[in-house]
């Protein structure tokens, strides 16, 4: 007995395959030591070219790599420590209309509650920098 997929189901399967390939390639890319110059280091053109070349080969992979590089840039800007080997980060800062993620500080650290749209790479990342509404205003919190 054979089953055939309708066009919508075929598209969903193809998207899942593309996401799985990008996730695997992203892990391989970082394991191989891929990195970008930090913003403001005088190598902006080199940074853009590297991302453009990666995007030309594999756009979903480039999106994951750019999020990771952006997260590293934010952490460096804040003077935070270098990440452990194998860390894969993203930046989830998009804010659609509607309720925001709310950050509440407790004895165990910060707790984030609420919807967060557009969490690129959620299935493959080990952590993310996430914007949230805190009692004293907006702040960026690391989930690593």
DSSP file (Angstrom, degrees, kcal/mol; ACC not computed):
  #  RESIDUE AA STRUCTURE BP1 BP2  ACC     N-H-->O    O-->H-N    N-H-->O    O-->H-N    TCO  KAPPA ALPHA  PHI   PSI    X-CA   Y-CA   Z-CA
    1    1 A X              0   0    0      0, 0.0     2,-0.4     0, 0.0     0, 0.0   0.000 360.0 360.0 360.0 132.0    0.0    0.0    0.0
    2    2 A X        -     0   0    0      2,-0.0     2,-0.4     0, 0.0     0, 0.0  -0.868 360.0-154.3-113.7 148.8    1.4    3.4   -0.9
    3    3 A X        -     0   0    0     -2,-0.4     2,-0.4     2,-0.0     0, 0.0  -0.944   5.5-155.3-119.1 141.8    0.4    6.7    0.5
    4    4 A X        -     0   0    0     -2,-0.4     2,-0.4     0, 0.0    -2,-0.0  -0.910  12.6-132.9-116.4 147.8    0.8   10.0   -1.2
    5    5 A X        -     0   0    0     -2,-0.4     2,-0.1     1,-0.1    -2,-0.0  -0.747  19.2-124.0 -96.2 141.4    1.1   13.4    0.4
    6    6 A X     >  -     0   0    0     -2,-0.4     4,-2.6     1,-0.1     5,-0.2  -0.322  37.7 -96.4 -74.5 170.2   -0.9   16.3   -0.6
    7    7 A X  H  > S+     0   0    0      1,-0.2     4,-2.2     2,-0.2     5,-0.2   0.865 124.4  51.6 -58.6 -39.6    0.9   19.5   -1.6
    8    8 A X  H  > S+     0   0    0      2,-0.2     4,-2.0     1,-0.2    -1,-0.2   0.915 111.6  46.2 -64.6 -42.9    0.6   21.1    1.8
    9    9 A X  H  > S+     0   0    0      2,-0.2     4,-2.4     1,-0.2    -2,-0.2   0.891 111.0  52.7 -67.4 -39.8    2.0   18.0    3.5
   10   10 A X  H  X S+     0   0    0     -4,-2.6     4,-2.5     1,-0.2    -2,-0.2   0.913 109.2  50.2 -60.7 -42.5    4.8   17.8    1.0
   11   11 A X  H  X S+     0   0    0     -4,-2.2     4,-2.3    -5,-0.2    -1,-0.2   0.896 109.8  50.4 -62.7 -40.7    5.7   21.4    1.7
   12   12 A X  H  X S+     0   0    0     -4,-2.0     4,-2.4     2,-0.2    -2,-0.2   0.920 111.4  47.9 -63.8 -43.8    5.7   20.8    5.5
   13   13 A X  H  X S+     0   0    0     -4,-2.4     4,-2.4     1,-0.2    -2,-0.2   0.910 111.4  50.6 -63.2 -43.0    8.0   17.7    5.1
   14   14 A X  H  X S+     0   0    0     -4,-2.5     4,-2.3     2,-0.2    -1,-0.2   0.903 110.5  49.4 -62.7 -40.9   10.4   19.7    2.9
   15   15 A X  H  X S+     0   0    0     -4,-2.3     4,-2.5     2,-0.2    -2,-0.2   0.915 110.5  50.2 -64.3 -42.4   10.5   22.6    5.4
   16   16 A X  H  X S+     0   0    0     -4,-2.4     4,-2.6     1,-0.2    -2,-0.2   0.909 110.6  49.9 -62.0 -41.6   11.2   20.1    8.3
   17   17 A X  H  X S+     0   0    0     -4,-2.4     4,-2.6     2,-0.2    -1,-0.2   0.918 111.0  49.0 -61.8 -43.7   14.0   18.6    6.2
   18   18 A X  H  X S+     0   0    0     -4,-2.3     4,-2.5     2,-0.2    -2,-0.2   0.896 112.0  48.6 -63.8 -40.7   15.5   22.0    5.5
   19   19 A X  H  X S+     0   0    0     -4,-2.5     4,-2.6     2,-0.2    -2,-0.2   0.918 111.9  49.0 -65.7 -43.5   15.4   22.9    9.2
   20   20 A X  H  X S+     0   0    0     -4,-2.6     4,-2.3     2,-0.2    -2,-0.2   0.912 112.5  47.9 -62.5 -43.0   17.0   19.6   10.2
   21   21 A X  H  X S+     0   0    0     -4,-2.6     4,-2.7     2,-0.2    -2,-0.2   0.925 112.7  48.5 -63.4 -44.4   19.8   20.1    7.6
   22   22 A X  H  X S+     0   0    0     -4,-2.5     4,-2.5     2,-0.2    -2,-0.2   0.905 111.1  50.6 -63.1 -41.8   20.4   23.7    8.7
   23   23 A X  H  X S+     0   0    0     -4,-2.6     4,-2.1     2,-0.2    -1,-0.2   0.927 112.9  45.4 -62.4 -45.3   20.5   22.7   12.4
   24   24 A X  H  X S+     0   0    0     -4,-2.3     4,-2.2     1,-0.2    -2,-0.2   0.915 114.4  48.2 -64.2 -43.5   23.0   19.9   11.7
   25   25 A X  H  X S+     0   0    0     -4,-2.7     4,-2.7     2,-0.2    -2,-0.2   0.856 108.7  55.5 -65.0 -35.3   25.1   22.2    9.5
   26   26 A X  H  X S+     0   0    0     -4,-2.5     4,-2.4     2,-0.2     5,-0.2   0.927 108.3  46.8 -63.5 -46.7   25.0   24.9   12.2
   27   27 A X  H  X S+     0   0    0     -4,-2.1     4,-2.6     1,-0.2    -2,-0.2   0.933 114.5  47.9 -60.4 -46.0   26.4   22.5   14.8
   28   28 A X  H  X S+     0   0    0     -4,-2.2     4,-1.6     2,-0.2    -2,-0.2   0.903 110.0  53.1 -61.0 -42.3   29.1   21.4   12.3
   29   29 A X  H  <>S+     0   0    0     -4,-2.7     5,-1.9     1,-0.2    -2,-0.2   0.930 113.5  41.4 -60.3 -48.1   30.0   25.0   11.4
   30   30 A X  H ><5S+     0   0    0     -4,-2.4     3,-1.8     1,-0.2    -1,-0.2   0.884 111.2  55.9 -70.0 -37.9   30.5   26.1   15.0
   31   31 A X  H 3<5S+     0   0    0     -4,-2.6    -1,-0.2     1,-0.3    -2,-0.2   0.812 103.0  57.4 -61.9 -28.4   32.4   22.8   15.9
   32   32 A X  T 3<5S-     0   0    0     -4,-1.6    -1,-0.3    -5,-0.2    -2,-0.2   0.469 124.9-104.5 -81.5  -1.5   34.8   23.7   13.0
   33   33 A X  T < 5 +     0   0    0     -3,-1.8    -3,-0.2     1,-0.2    -2,-0.1   0.647  56.7 171.2  92.5  15.1   35.5   27.0   14.7
   34   34 A X      < +     0   0    0     -5,-1.9     2,-0.3     1,-0.0    -1,-0.2  -0.313   9.3 154.7 -60.4 138.9   33.5   29.4   12.5
   35   35 A X        -     0   0    0     34,-0.0     2,-0.3     0, 0.0    34,-0.0  -0.975  32.7-135.0-156.5 166.7   33.3   32.9   13.8
   36   36 A X        -     0   0    0     -2,-0.3     2,-0.1    33,-0.0     3,-0.1  -0.902  34.7 -98.0-121.4 153.0   32.8   36.5   12.7
   37   37 A X        -     0   0    0     -2,-0.3     2,-0.1     6,-0.2     3,-0.1  -0.424  50.6-102.7 -63.3 147.4   34.7   39.7   13.6
   38   38 A X    >   -     0   0    0      1,-0.1     3,-1.5    -2,-0.1     5,-0.4  -0.409  41.1 -95.4 -69.8 147.9   32.8   41.6   16.3
   39   39 A X  T 3  S+     0   0    0      1,-0.2    -1,-0.1     2,-0.1    -3,-0.0  -0.334 112.6  27.2 -58.1 145.3   30.9   44.7   15.2
   40   40 A X  T 3  S+     0   0    0     -3,-0.1    -1,-0.2     1,-0.1    -2,-0.1   0.536  88.3 110.5  79.1   6.0   33.0   47.9   15.7
   41   41 A X  S <  S-     0   0    0     -3,-1.5    -2,-0.1    -4,-0.0    -3,-0.1   0.417  95.8-104.5 -92.6   2.4   36.2   46.0   15.3
   42   42 A X  S    S+     0   0    0     -4,-0.1     3,-0.1    -5,-0.1    -3,-0.1   0.550 102.3  94.9  88.8   7.4   37.0   47.6   11.9
   43   43 A X     >  +     0   0    0     -5,-0.4     4,-2.3     1,-0.1    -6,-0.2  -0.153  35.7 130.6-123.7  38.7   36.1   44.5    9.9
   44   44 A X  H  > S+     0   0    0      1,-0.2     4,-2.8     2,-0.2     5,-0.2   0.912  75.0  50.7 -59.6 -45.2   32.4   45.2    9.1
   45   45 A X  H  > S+     0   0    0      1,-0.2     4,-2.8     2,-0.2    -1,-0.2   0.913 110.1  49.8 -61.7 -42.3   32.9   44.4    5.4
   46   46 A X  H  > S+     0   0    0      2,-0.2     4,-2.3     1,-0.2    -1,-0.2   0.904 111.5  50.1 -61.2 -41.5   34.5   41.1    6.2
   47   47 A X  H  X S+     0   0    0     -4,-2.3     4,-2.0     2,-0.2    -2,-0.2   0.940 113.0  45.3 -61.5 -49.3   31.6   40.3    8.6
   48   48 A X  H  X S+     0   0    0     -4,-2.8     4,-2.8     1,-0.2    -2,-0.2   0.907 112.7  50.7 -63.2 -42.8   29.0   41.1    5.9
   49   49 A X  H  X S+     0   0    0     -4,-2.8     4,-2.9    -5,-0.2     5,-0.2   0.920 108.8  51.3 -62.5 -43.2   30.8   39.2    3.2
   50   50 A X  H  X S+     0   0    0     -4,-2.3     4,-2.0     1,-0.2    -1,-0.2   0.915 113.6  44.5 -61.6 -42.6   31.1   36.1    5.4
   51   51 A X  H  X S+     0   0    0     -4,-2.0     4,-2.8     2,-0.2    -1,-0.2   0.902 113.2  51.0 -67.8 -40.4   27.4   36.1    6.1
   52   52 A X  H  X S+     0   0    0     -4,-2.8     4,-2.1     2,-0.2    -2,-0.2   0.914 111.2  47.9 -63.4 -42.8   26.5   36.8    2.5
   53   53 A X  H  X S+     0   0    0     -4,-2.9     4,-1.4     2,-0.2    -1,-0.2   0.905 113.4  47.6 -64.8 -41.2   28.6   33.9    1.3
   54   54 A X  H  X S+     0   0    0     -4,-2.0     4,-2.8    -5,-0.2     8,-0.3   0.918 112.2  50.1 -64.9 -42.8   27.1   31.6    3.9
   55   55 A X  H  < S+     0   0    0     -4,-2.8     4,-0.3     1,-0.2    -2,-0.2   0.825 105.4  56.7 -65.0 -32.7   23.6   32.8    3.0
   56   56 A X  H  < S+     0   0    0     -4,-2.1    -1,-0.2    -5,-0.2    -2,-0.2   0.874 114.3  39.4 -65.6 -36.6   24.3   32.2   -0.7
   57   57 A X  H  < S-     0   0    0     -4,-1.4     2,-0.2     1,-0.2    -2,-0.2   0.892 141.1  -4.5 -77.6 -42.4   25.1   28.6    0.1
   58   58 A X     X  -     0   0    0     -4,-2.8     4,-2.3    -5,-0.1    -1,-0.2  -0.736  58.2-167.5-160.7  98.2   22.4   27.9    2.7
   59   59 A X  H  > S+     0   0    0     -4,-0.3     4,-2.3    -2,-0.2     5,-0.2   0.902  90.3  51.0 -63.7 -45.0   20.1   30.7    3.9
   60   60 A X  H  > S+     0   0    0      1,-0.2     4,-1.8     2,-0.2    -1,-0.2   0.908 112.0  49.3 -59.4 -38.4   18.6   28.9    6.9
   61   61 A X  H  > S+     0   0    0      1,-0.2     4,-2.6     2,-0.2    -2,-0.2   0.919 109.5  51.4 -63.1 -43.8   22.2   28.1    8.1
   62   62 A X  H  X S+     0   0    0     -4,-2.3     4,-2.8    -8,-0.3    -2,-0.2   0.871 106.7  54.4 -62.6 -36.9   23.2   31.7    7.6
   63   63 A X  H  X S+     0   0    0     -4,-2.3     4,-1.9     2,-0.2    -1,-0.2   0.915 111.1  44.9 -63.6 -42.2   20.2   32.9    9.7
   64   64 A X  H  X S+     0   0    0     -4,-1.8     4,-2.1     2,-0.2    -2,-0.2   0.924 114.4  48.9 -65.5 -44.3   21.3   30.6   12.6
   65   65 A X  H  X S+     0   0    0     -4,-2.6     4,-2.7     1,-0.2    -2,-0.2   0.891 109.8  51.6 -64.1 -40.4   24.9   31.7   12.3
   66   66 A X  H  X S+     0   0    0     -4,-2.8     4,-2.8     2,-0.2    -1,-0.2   0.916 109.0  50.4 -64.0 -42.6   24.0   35.4   12.2
   67   67 A X  H  X S+     0   0    0     -4,-1.9     4,-2.2     2,-0.2    -1,-0.2   0.906 112.1  47.8 -60.8 -41.4   21.9   35.0   15.4
   68   68 A X  H  X S+     0   0    0     -4,-2.1     4,-2.4     2,-0.2    -2,-0.2   0.936 113.0  47.3 -64.1 -47.3   24.8   33.2   17.1
   69   69 A X  H  X S+     0   0    0     -4,-2.7     4,-2.1     1,-0.2    -2,-0.2   0.890 111.8  51.2 -63.0 -39.2   27.3   35.9   16.0
   70   70 A X  H  X S+     0   0    0     -4,-2.8     4,-2.3     2,-0.2    -1,-0.2   0.906 109.0  50.7 -64.5 -41.4   24.9   38.7   17.1
   71   71 A X  H  X S+     0   0    0     -4,-2.2     4,-2.5     1,-0.2    -2,-0.2   0.919 109.9  50.0 -62.3 -43.2   24.5   37.0   20.6
   72   72 A X  H  X S+     0   0    0     -4,-2.4     4,-2.5     1,-0.2    -1,-0.2   0.891 109.5  52.1 -61.7 -38.5   28.3   36.8   20.9
   73   73 A X  H  X S+     0   0    0     -4,-2.1     4,-2.5     2,-0.2    -2,-0.2   0.910 110.0  47.9 -64.2 -42.5   28.6   40.5   20.0
   74   74 A X  H  X S+     0   0    0     -4,-2.3     4,-1.9     2,-0.2    -2,-0.2   0.934 112.4  48.9 -63.8 -45.6   26.1   41.5   22.6
   75   75 A X  H  <>S+     0   0    0     -4,-2.5     5,-2.7     1,-0.2     4,-0.4   0.903 112.5  48.0 -61.4 -41.4   27.8   39.4   25.3
   76   76 A X  H ><5S+     0   0    0     -4,-2.5     3,-1.2     1,-0.2    -1,-0.2   0.906 109.2  53.9 -64.5 -41.4   31.2   40.9   24.4
   77   77 A X  H 3<5S+     0   0    0     -4,-2.5    -1,-0.2     1,-0.3    -2,-0.2   0.854 110.1  47.2 -60.1 -36.1   29.7   44.4   24.5
   78   78 A X  T 3<5S-     0   0    0     -4,-1.9    -1,-0.3    -5,-0.1    -2,-0.2   0.473 114.1-119.3 -85.2  -2.8   28.4   43.7   28.0
   79   79 A X  T < 5 +     0   0    0     -3,-1.2    -3,-0.2    -4,-0.4     2,-0.1   0.776  58.8 156.1  71.1  26.4   31.8   42.4   29.0
   80   80 A X      < -     0   0    0     -5,-2.7    -1,-0.2    -6,-0.2     3,-0.1  -0.492  47.7 -85.4 -85.5 158.0   30.4   39.0   29.9
   81   81 A X        -     0   0    0     -2,-0.1    -1,-0.1     1,-0.1     2,-0.1  -0.097  47.6 -93.1 -63.5 158.2   32.5   35.8   29.9
   82   82 A X        -     0   0    0      1,-0.1    -1,-0.1    -6,-0.0     2,-0.1  -0.389  48.5-108.2 -66.4 146.0   33.3   33.7   26.8
   83   83 A X        -     0   0    0      1,-0.1    -1,-0.1    -3,-0.1     3,-0.1  -0.367  32.8-101.1 -77.2 155.9   30.9   30.8   26.3
   84   84 A X    >   -     0   0    0      1,-0.1     3,-1.8    -2,-0.1    -1,-0.1  -0.347  52.3 -81.1 -70.0 157.5   31.9   27.2   26.8
   85   85 A X  T 3  S+     0   0    0      1,-0.2    -1,-0.1    -2,-0.0     3,-0.1  -0.284 118.2  30.3 -56.4 143.2   32.7   25.0   23.8
   86   86 A X  T 3  S+     0   0    0      1,-0.3    -1,-0.2   -56,-0.1     2,-0.2   0.350  82.6 143.0  88.3  -6.2   29.6   23.7   22.1
   87   87 A X    <   -     0   0    0     -3,-1.8     2,-0.4   -57,-0.1    -1,-0.3  -0.482  28.4-171.6 -69.8 135.9   27.4   26.8   23.0
   88   88 A X        -     0   0    0     -2,-0.2    38,-2.8    -3,-0.1    39,-1.4  -0.961  11.9-176.2-131.5 112.7   25.0   27.8   20.3
   89   89 A X  E     -a  127   0A   0     -2,-0.4     2,-0.3    36,-0.2    39,-0.2  -0.661  13.8-174.3-112.7 162.6   23.1   31.0   20.9
   90   90 A X  E     -a  128   0A   0     37,-0.7    39,-2.5    -2,-0.2     2,-0.5  -0.878  24.2-123.6-138.5 173.6   20.4   33.1   19.3
   91   91 A X  E     -a  129   0A   0     -2,-0.3     2,-0.7    37,-0.2    29,-0.2  -0.986  18.3-172.7-124.1 119.5   18.9   36.5   19.9
   92   92 A X  E     +a  130   0A   0     37,-3.4    39,-1.9    -2,-0.5    27,-0.1  -0.797  36.0 130.8-112.8  86.9   15.1   36.7   20.4
   93   93 A X        +     0   0    0     -2,-0.7    -1,-0.2    37,-0.2    37,-0.1   0.469  25.2 121.9-118.3  -6.7   14.4   40.4   20.5
   94   94 A X        -     0   0    0     24,-0.3     2,-0.5    -3,-0.2    23,-0.2  -0.365  43.6-161.5 -63.4 138.0   11.4   40.8   18.1
   95   95 A X        -     0   0    0     21,-0.1     3,-0.1     5,-0.1    -1,-0.1  -0.871   5.3-169.1-126.0  96.6    8.4   42.3   19.8
   96   96 A X        -     0   0    0     -2,-0.5    21,-0.0     1,-0.2     0, 0.0  -0.320  42.4 -79.2 -75.1 167.5    5.1   41.9   18.0
   97   97 A X  S    S+     0   0    0     -2,-0.0     2,-0.2     3,-0.0    -1,-0.2  -0.341  97.0  46.5 -60.9 150.0    2.0   43.8   19.1
   98   98 A X  S    S-     0   0    0     -3,-0.1     0, 0.0     2,-0.0     0, 0.0  -0.684 100.4  -2.4 113.8-168.0    0.4   42.3   22.2
   99   99 A X        -     0   0    0     -2,-0.2     2,-0.2     1,-0.1    -3,-0.1  -0.273  65.5-142.1 -63.6 141.8    1.6   40.9   25.5
  100  100 A X        -     0   0    0      1,-0.1     2,-0.3    -5,-0.1    15,-0.2  -0.563  28.2 -90.7 -96.6 163.6    5.3   41.0   26.1
  101  101 A X        -     0   0    0     30,-0.2    32,-3.8    -2,-0.2     2,-0.5  -0.592  45.2-143.5 -68.7 135.4    7.4   38.4   27.9
  102  102 A X  E     -Cb 113 133A   0     11,-3.4    11,-2.4    -2,-0.3     2,-0.5  -0.905   7.0-152.6-109.6 131.0    7.6   39.4   31.6
  103  103 A X  E     -C  112   0A   0     30,-2.9    32,-0.5    -2,-0.5     2,-0.4  -0.888  12.2-175.9-104.2 128.7   10.7   38.9   33.6
  104  104 A X  E     -C  111   0A   0      7,-2.5     7,-2.7    -2,-0.5     2,-0.4  -0.991  19.2-137.6-125.4 127.0   10.4   38.5   37.4
  105  105 A X  E     +C  110   0A   0     -2,-0.4     5,-0.2     5,-0.2     2,-0.2  -0.703  32.3 165.3 -86.9 130.6   13.5   38.2   39.6
  106  106 A X  E >   -C  109   0A   0      3,-3.2     3,-1.5    -2,-0.4     0, 0.0  -0.668  54.5 -82.0-129.8-173.9   13.4   35.5   42.3
  107  107 A X  T 3  S+     0   0    0      1,-0.3     3,-0.1    -2,-0.2    -2,-0.0   0.794 128.6  47.6 -64.7 -28.2   15.8   33.7   44.6
  108  108 A X  T 3  S-     0   0    0      1,-0.3     2,-0.3     0, 0.0    -1,-0.3   0.347 124.0 -93.0 -94.1   6.7   16.8   31.3   41.8
  109  109 A X  E <  S-C  106   0A   0     -3,-1.5    -3,-3.2     2,-0.0    -1,-0.3  -0.849  72.4 -15.7 118.2-157.0   17.3   34.0   39.2
  110  110 A X  E     -C  105   0A   0     -2,-0.3     2,-0.5    -5,-0.2    -5,-0.2  -0.651  51.1-156.3 -90.3 141.4   15.0   35.5   36.6
  111  111 A X  E     -C  104   0A   0     -7,-2.7    -7,-2.5    -2,-0.3     2,-0.5  -0.973   7.3-153.8-115.6 130.5   11.8   33.8   35.5
  112  112 A X  E     +C  103   0A   0     -2,-0.5     2,-0.4    -9,-0.2    -9,-0.2  -0.899  15.8 178.3-105.7 129.8   10.4   34.6   32.0
  113  113 A X  E     +C  102   0A   0    -11,-2.4   -11,-3.4    -2,-0.5     2,-0.2  -0.989  35.6  44.1-131.2 140.4    6.6   34.3   31.4
  114  114 A X  S    S-     0   0    0     -2,-0.4     2,-0.2   -13,-0.2   -13,-0.2  -0.494  86.2 -43.8 120.4 172.8    4.6   35.0   28.3
  115  115 A X        -     0   0    0    -15,-0.2     2,-0.4    -2,-0.2   -14,-0.1  -0.500  40.8-169.2 -78.9 141.8    4.6   34.4   24.6
  116  116 A X        -     0   0    0     -2,-0.2     3,-0.3   -16,-0.1     2,-0.1  -0.946  11.6-158.1-130.1 111.2    7.8   35.0   22.5
  117  117 A X        +     0   0    0     -2,-0.4   -23,-0.2   -23,-0.2     3,-0.1  -0.457  65.9  24.8 -83.8 158.8    7.3   34.9   18.8
  118  118 A X        +     0   0    0      1,-0.2     2,-1.2    -2,-0.1   -24,-0.3   0.937  62.6 173.3  57.9  59.1   10.0   34.2   16.2
  119  119 A X    >   -     0   0    0     -3,-0.3     3,-1.8   -27,-0.1    -1,-0.2  -0.614  20.6-157.6 -96.0  72.9   12.4   32.2   18.2
  120  120 A X  T 3  S+     0   0    0     -2,-1.2   -29,-0.1     1,-0.3     5,-0.0  -0.252  71.6   9.6 -56.8 130.8   14.7   31.2   15.4
  121  121 A X  T >> S+     0   0    0    -31,-0.1     4,-2.2     3,-0.1     3,-2.0   0.574  77.2 147.2  81.2  10.7   16.7   28.1   16.0
  122  122 A X  T <4 S+     0   0    0     -3,-1.8    -2,-0.1     1,-0.3    -1,-0.1   0.808  70.3  52.8 -51.7 -34.1   14.9   27.1   19.2
  123  123 A X  T 34 S+     0   0    0      1,-0.2    -1,-0.3     3,-0.0    -3,-0.1   0.692 119.5  31.2 -77.9 -17.0   15.4   23.4   18.5
  124  124 A X  T <4 S+     0   0    0     -3,-2.0    -2,-0.2   -35,-0.0    -1,-0.2   0.597  95.4  98.5-116.4 -15.7   19.1   23.6   18.0
  125  125 A X     <  -     0   0    0     -4,-2.2   -36,-0.2     1,-0.1     3,-0.1  -0.400  54.7-155.1 -77.1 151.4   20.3   26.4   20.3
  126  126 A X  S    S-     0   0    0    -38,-2.8     2,-0.3     1,-0.3   -37,-0.2   0.522  79.5 -10.7 -96.0 -10.3   21.7   25.8   23.8
  127  127 A X  E     -a   89   0A   0    -39,-1.4   -37,-0.7     2,-0.0     2,-0.3  -0.972  61.3-150.2-173.8 169.1   20.7   29.3   24.9
  128  128 A X  E     -a   90   0A   0     -2,-0.3    15,-2.9   -39,-0.2     2,-0.6  -0.994  22.7-121.4-150.6 152.0   19.3   32.6   23.8
  129  129 A X  E     -aD  91 142A   0    -39,-2.5   -37,-3.4    -2,-0.3     2,-0.4  -0.880  41.3-168.7 -91.5 126.3   19.4   36.3   24.7
  130  130 A X  E     -aD  92 141A   0     11,-3.2    11,-2.7    -2,-0.6     2,-0.3  -0.961  18.9-137.0-126.5 129.9   15.8   37.3   25.2
  131  131 A X  E     + D   0 140A   0    -39,-1.9     2,-0.3    -2,-0.4   -30,-0.2  -0.634  34.0 166.9 -80.8 145.3   14.1   40.7   25.6
  132  132 A X  E     - D   0 139A   0      7,-1.8     7,-1.9    -2,-0.3     2,-0.6  -0.983  40.9-105.0-153.5 158.5   11.5   40.9   28.4
  133  133 A X  E     -bD 102 138A   0    -32,-3.8   -30,-2.9    -2,-0.3     2,-0.2  -0.808  41.1-174.5 -88.9 119.2    9.5   43.5   30.3
  134  134 A X  E >   - D   0 137A   0      3,-2.1     3,-2.5    -2,-0.6   -30,-0.1  -0.705  41.4-101.0-108.6 163.7   10.9   43.8   33.8
  135  135 A X  T 3  S+     0   0    0    -32,-0.5     3,-0.1     1,-0.3   -31,-0.1   0.824 125.3  46.3 -54.1 -32.0    9.5   45.9   36.7
  136  136 A X  T 3  S-     0   0    0      1,-0.3    -1,-0.3     0, 0.0     2,-0.2   0.220 128.5 -85.0 -96.4  15.6   12.1   48.6   36.0
  137  137 A X  E <  S-D  134   0A   0     -3,-2.5    -3,-2.1     2,-0.0    -1,-0.3  -0.668  75.3 -17.7 115.4-171.0   11.6   48.6   32.2
  138  138 A X  E     +D  133   0A   0     -5,-0.2     2,-0.3    -2,-0.2    -5,-0.2  -0.380  63.0 168.4 -70.3 146.1   12.8   46.5   29.3
  139  139 A X  E     -D  132   0A   0     -7,-1.9    -7,-1.8    -2,-0.1     2,-0.5  -0.986  34.9-117.5-153.4 159.1   16.0   44.5   29.7
  140  140 A X  E     -D  131   0A   0     -2,-0.3     2,-0.4    -9,-0.2    -9,-0.2  -0.871  32.2-171.1-100.1 129.0   17.9   41.8   27.9
  141  141 A X  E     -D  130   0A   0    -11,-2.7   -11,-3.2    -2,-0.5     2,-0.4  -0.960  16.8-135.3-123.7 138.4   18.2   38.5   29.8
  142  142 A X  E     -D  129   0A   0     -2,-0.4   -13,-0.2   -13,-0.2    -2,-0.0  -0.773   6.1-162.7 -92.5 133.3   20.4   35.5   28.9
  143  143 A X              0   0    0    -15,-2.9   -14,-0.1    -2,-0.4    -1,-0.1   0.245 360.0 360.0 -95.0  13.0   18.8   32.1   29.1
  144  144 A X              0   0    0    -16,-0.2    -1,-0.2   -17,-0.1   -15,-0.1   0.480 360.0 360.0 -84.4 360.0   22.2   30.4   29.1
